[in-house]
Amino acid sequence: MQTLTYFYVFSGLLLSLLSIPLIRRKIKPNGLYGFRTPSTMENAELWYKVNEYAGRRLLVVGVGTVVVSLALALWPGMDMTVDSYALSVTGVVLGLLLWAILQSYLFMKSQV
């Protein structure tokens, strides 16, 4: 389980680091990185607004991933199997990602 914990913590930190340039509006419209939709790709002002918003949510996902993975691994008396640990953390991460994508999409729609 220790290897999985390292993996989840690293993944959460990576998501957090990737969110910072988006929040700071440093990423220009591109085909690889950011909240890419036809609307944001056509309008630079919208791109920066939506990606700042989405970056803040991505930061929450990253920090949430780190917190949940460490909490479930280190909680005293928590006797989880490797499978239940992996499913629990993955479920929380997927829930947070779904929340972030939905919030960002709704924000984008409100700006158009």
Sequence and secondary structure as in RCSB ss.txt:
>XXXX:A:sequence
MQTLTYFYVFSGLLLSLLSIPLIRRKIKPNGLYGFRTPSTMENAELWYKVNEYAGRRLLVVGVGTVVVSLALALW
PGMDMTVDSYALSVTGVVLGLLLWAILQSYLFMKSQV
>XXXX:A:secstr
 HHHHHHHHHHHHHHHHHHHHHHTT   S SSSS   HHHHH HHHHHHHHHHHHHHHHHHHHHHHHHHHHHHH 
TT    HHHHHHHHHHHHHHHHHHHHHHHHHHHHHH 
